[in-house]
């Protein structure tokens, strides 16, 4: 399941690793639930990265009395502020349309931003006495980190110092714009995400071939290709690949619309923090000397710009959020094209159980968009290789510390079926005990 939040309590202090918003079927009720702890008594938060399911409840935490420090990398601070502002705006819109709750205000978002303190990778700090922390590049999105947390001997059950690693979200292999995931130096316990614990991604070559094939097929019949994309990472990687394919003349030259204000602003942040990126080609060899833009790309910030996309009845590509098709401008494009057999929907990211994206991914013949039912006549395809998450092969290789004796691995942040399938797969190559904790289950170390 999504909505990461891990509560750590020593004899003297309390801290959190992440504080994310729940997403998917049956999670709406949990979004309005109180925390199982007093936010005012939390001393610090370590934030792994800026995705909503890891940072989304931070404003609620601040609203309910948290005044400690939130530690994260510089890009994570900038991207989190962007995501939380946008999320609050969406909450207000959804409240007007569907009478859903507004969980936090813009003041809560600004307070959260004030509580954030930036830390660079590989810089040890002590958020509370007796716990030393370091952030390491996990290669998931810009600024993402896994957390190594060393607990002093006086705070452990057996009186011995212990090292815990919280994976956050582990990045995919061969991402053309991000550094490789750093390895774990030492760990006694790993808290490991399992989003793709039950599957393997295509190779980079297959990924690009599938992208080109889908574009050729849909554009070739004069259709519109809709690519629902997460605003952070998936969109930037997709733009980077489209830039390369356009430069090489490997895809048809048709208008490509980036119809997501948040993705546009996030892309600007990728450009601003480009020193955190690693490119697989010389970006300055591109004719426009830019790694996220090309001549036939049109960015549509305003609502009017978005509406004008409909004036173009010719073949085109639309990239829009949200990535799981749970809101945002992609919903209006789906309403317009989902019943068009010439159109295509290309899924390039994880779709949580219960989301519209999962129902379309599962090839359901009819889906509900807002209040209306639609027949799915557009072609639906998916590419797993664009995922920002590691697959089970990468996760199993990564969960092997270079030093020390790993005793336990806790599988979190994934559908139950993914965790259940990943557990025996992981046990084949580790002597560590692999456990699947329940919601709010407690463990003592």
N, C-alpha and C positions, 0 to 999 in steps of 0.2 A: 504494500500500500504506500501511497505517497503521504507527505506531511511529516518530514523528519524532525524529531525533537528528542534529544537524549539528556536526561536529568542525572547529574553527577553530584553526590553529596559526600563530603568528608566529615570528620568529627567537628570541623569548625566552619566550613563554607559550602556553598551551593553554586553550581554553574550549569549552563546548558551548552550542548553542541547543537546548533541550528534551532530554528523555531519556525517550521514551515506550515503552509496552509494545506489542508486536505483537498484532494481532487479525486473525482470519479464517483461511481455509483454508491449511494448510501453515506456519503461523506458530508453532505450539507448540514446534517444535524450536529456533527462533531465540530464544525466550524464555529458554532455559537456556544459550544460547551465551555465551561470554565476550565482553567488549567487544574491539574491534580497537585498543584503546589501554589504557594503564595508568590506571585511575581515580584512583590516588593522585597522578598527575602533572597532573591537570586543575586549573586554578587557579580557575575560576568556571563557573557555569551561568546562562544567561538562560532563564527559563521563560515561554513566551508565555501559557499558560493552564492550567487545572486538569483538562482532560479526560485520561482514563487513557492514551490513546495519545500524550500529550505529556509526562506526568509519571510514568507508571507504573513506570519502571525507576530512578527516583531513589533509592529505598531500596537497590536492588542496587548502585548506584554508591557509596553511603555504606558499605554492607557490605563492599565491596572496596577501601576505603581513601580515598575522596574526602573531603576535609575543607575544601574551599574554600567560597565563598559561593554561594548560589542566589538570584538576584535576580528579584523578581516584584512584582506589585501586591498591596496588602493583601487584596482578596477572593480572589486566586489562592492566596495562602498558606493562608487559612482553608479554602477549598474543596479544595485539594490534600490537606491533612491529613485531611479527612473522607473523600475518595475512597481515599486510600492505606490508611487504617485499615479501611475497608469491604472493600477488595480483599484485604487480608491475611486478614480473617475468611473471605471467600469461598474463598480458596486453601485454608485449613484444612478447610473443609466439603467442597470438591471432592476434597481429598486423602483424606478418609474415604470418600467415595462412589465415586470413580473412580481413586484412587491417583495423581493428578496431583501434580506437584512443588509444594512450598511455597518460593517464590523468595526471600521475605524475612520477617523477624520484626517483631513490634510494636516491639521495640527499634530496629530499622532505620528504621521509620517515624518514631519519636520523634526519632532522630538527624537524619533528613532535615528535620524541622520546625525543629530547632534551627539548622540551617545556612541556613534561609531568611531573607533580608533584604528587607524591603519597600521598594519605590520607587514614588513616585507617577508618573502620566502626566506627560510633558513636562518631566521632571527629568533633566538630563544627568548621567551618572556614568561612571566609568572603572573597569570591573571588573578590567582588567589594564593596565599601562602601554602607551600607544600605541593603545588602542582606546577610543573614546567611544561610549556607548550611550544611547538614549532609547527609552522605551516610549510607544506611541500607542494610543488606543482603537480596536480593530478591530471592535467590535460583534458578536462571536461568542457569547460568554457573559459573565456577570458578571465583570468584572476582566480580560477577555482583552485581549491586546495584539499589535500587530505591532512588530517591533524594527528600528530604524534604527541601523546600526553603522558608525561612521566609523573607518577604519584610517589611521593616520598614514603619511606618505610613506616614512619609513625602513623600514616593514614591507612595502611592496608591491614587486612585481617590476619595475615601470617607474619607481619612485621618485616616484610621484604619489599624493596622498591619494585614497582611494576610499570611496564610501558604498555599503553593502550593506543591503538590506531583506529581512528574513525575515518572511513574511506570517503565520506561525502559521496559524490558520484564519480566513478572512475571513467576516464575518457576512453574513447575508442582508439584503435590503432590506425596509423596512417592518415591522420587528419592533416590536410595540407596547410593549415594556418596556425596550428598549435604545437607547442613542444611535446615530446613524448612524456608519458606518465613517469614520474620519478619512482624508483623502487623503494620498498620499505627496508630501512636499515635494520631495525630491531623491533620486535613486538612480542609481548606475552599474550595479548588478546587483540583480536581484530574485529571491529564492528563493520560488516561488509555489505554494501548494497547488492541487490540481486535482480535488478530490473530485467536483464536478459540472461538470467541464470538457467534458462531452459532452451536457449537457442544460440546459433552462431551466425555472424554476419557474412555477407558476401565480401569478396576481396575488393580492393580499390578499383581494379580494372573492371570487374563485373558491375560494380556500382555505377561507374561512368557509362558503361555500355547500356545499362538499363535506363539511365537518364536520357541518353541520346535516342534510344529506341522509342521511348514513350513520347518524347518531343516530336520526333519524326512522324510517328503514327498519328498523333492527335492533330498536329499542325498540317500534316499531309492531307487530311480529310477536311481541312478548313475549320477545325474546332478550336475551342478554348481550353487550355490546360490550366487547372487550378492546383496550386501547390500550397497546402496549408503548412505553415512553417513557424516554429517557435522563434520569437523575435531575437533571442540571444543564442548565438553559435550556429544553429541550423541554417538560419537565413544568411549569415555571413559566409559560411562554407559553401552554400549553394551559389551565392553571388560570385564567389571566387572561382568556382568551377565554370559557371556560365560565362564569366569574363574570359577564361582561358579557351573555352569551346568557341566563343564568338570570335576571338582573335584568330583562332586556327581555321575558322570557316567550317566547323564540324557540325553545326546546327543551323537550321533555317533562320534567316534574318527577319524576325517578327518582333513587334513591340512586346517588351517584358515590363510588367508593372509591379513595382514594390509598393503594395497597398497596405502599409502598416506603419503608422506614425512611430510606434515604439521601436520597431525594427529599424526604421530610418535613423532614429536618434541613437539606438544601440550601435549601429554601424559607424556612426560618427565617433562613438567612444572607442570602438575597435581601432579606428584610425588614430585617435588621440593616444591610446595606450599601445601603439604598434610595437614598442620595444618589448612587450610581453609575448609577441607572436613570433612564429617561426614559419617561413614560407618554403614551399617545395620547388620554387622556381624563382628566377629573377623578375620581380614584379616590375622593374623599370624597363624591361624589354617589351612590355605591353605598350601598344601605340598611345594609349592615354596616360601611361605611367601611373596607373591607379589600380589597386587590387580589389576594389569592390564596386567598380562602375564601368560602364561601356556605353557606346553610342545609342543603342536601342533600348536602354534602361530608362524607365520613367518612374520617378518617385512621386507619390501622391500623399502629401501631408494632410491637406484639408479634406473635409467631407465633400465639398464641391468637386475637387480634383478626383476623388474616388468615384463619384457619380458619373463623371465624364468618361470613365472607362467604358461605360455602357454605350457611348456614342460610337465606339469602334466595334462594328459587327464582324470584322475580319478575324482571321486566326491570330491568337495571342496567348501569352502566358501571364498568369496572375499569381503572384506570391503574396499571401496574406495570412494574418493570424486570426484566431489562435491556433496553435499547432495541433491541439486535440479537438478542434472544431466545437468548442464549448462557448464561444462568444467571439466578438470582434467582427471585423469587416468581411472575413471569409464567409460568414453566415449568409450575407446578402448575395455573394457570388454563388454560393451553393444553391440558394433559392432560385437563382436565375438559370443555372446551367446543369443542375443535377439530373433533370429529366431530358436533357439534350443528348442523344446517342452519339453525336459528333464530339462531344466534350470529353475531357478526362480529368480524373482526380488522382494526383500522385501523392501518396503518403510517405513521408521521409522521416518520421519520428515516432516515438513510442505513444501508443494510444491506451490510456487507462481504461479498465473495466467500467462500463456504465456511461462512457462518453459517447457523443455522436460520432467522433472519429473512430472509436472501436467498432461501432455498429456498421459504419461504412466499410471499415477494414475487413470485417467479417462477412461482407457481401450480402448484408440483409437487403431484401428486395424493396422494402419501404422503410423510410425513416421520418421522424418528426423534426422539423426545424421551426423553432419557436412554437406556434400553435397549430401549424399545418402539417399534413402528411404529404410526402413526396415519394414518387417511384424513383428508384435509383437506376436510371438508364445510361448515365455517363459511365465510361470505362473506368474501372478502379484498379490501380496498381500500387505496389509498395516497394520501397528500397530500404532494407535494413542497414546497409552500409553507411548511410548518412546519419545514423544515430550518433548522438554525443555520448552514449553509454557503451562501455566495454561489453563484449559478449562473454559467454561462459568460459571460453578458452582463455581469453585475456585475463578474466577475473581469477581463474585458478592459478595461472602463472604468477600474477601479481601478488596473491595472498601467500607468498613464501618469503618471509624476512631473510635478509642476507646473513643475519647473526641471531644468536639466542635460540631459545626453545619456545615455539608457539604452542600454547596450551589449549586455547579455545577460539573459535570463530562463531560470531553471531550473525545470522543472515537477516537483513532488514531491507526496507525500502524496495518492495517488489510485490507483485501479486502472489497469493498463496501458492498457486500451481507452479510458479517460477521458483519459489523458495524450496518447495517440496522436491522438485526435480533437480535443483542445484545441489541439495544436501548430499545425496549419494555420489553424484559426479565429483564433488569436491573431496569427499571422504576417500576417494580412490588414491589420491596423491598427497595426503597429509596425515600426520599422526595426531593432529589436533582434534579435539572434540568439536563437532559442528552442531550448533543449536539454532532453533527457530523460536525466538522469544515472542510472547503474546503482547498485546497492547497493554502498556503500563506494567508489565511484569518487572519485578525487581531482582537484582543479583548483587551478591556481596563478594568483594574481592579482598 
